[in-house]
Amino acid sequence: MITENSRVPEHLYKLLNLTTASLFMRYGYLQPFVIKTYNKGIQHLGDLVQMSEDDVFKAAPTSPKNRALIKKELADDGLAFGMSAPGWQKPAP
């Protein structure tokens, strides 16, 4: 089971380089969440998963339904909020 304080397995590091938009924009109603996260510098899944759930949703508030969907999408890819990813570096712009 994936939980906060888990470590991202190295074989999933390539997912951390995906932008939040690439994962969530297929859900049009998550567009405001994606824009808010981008504006706060949370642009890649690596940024997102290394934050606590509380911190993410303070930075980019959204409905409980959307929160559940975002958590499910991360879990489907083997990720969760609050994970550590030692050695991961944000891709260059």
Stockholm file with secondary structure:
# STOCKHOLM 1.0

chainA/1-93         MITENSRVPEHLYKLLNLTTASLFMRYGYLQPFVIKTYNKGIQHLGDLVQMSEDDVFKAAPTSPKNRALIKKELADDGLAFGMSAPGWQKPAP
#=GR chainA/1-93 SS CCCTTCBCCGGGHHHHTSBHHHHHTTSGGGHHHHHHHHHTTCCBHHHHHTSCHHHHHHHSCCCHHHHHHHHHHHHHTTCCTTCBCTTCCCCCC
#=GC SS_cons        CCCTTCBCCGGGHHHHTSBHHHHHTTSGGGHHHHHHHHHTTCCBHHHHHTSCHHHHHHHSCCCHHHHHHHHHHHHHTTCCTTCBCTTCCCCCC
//
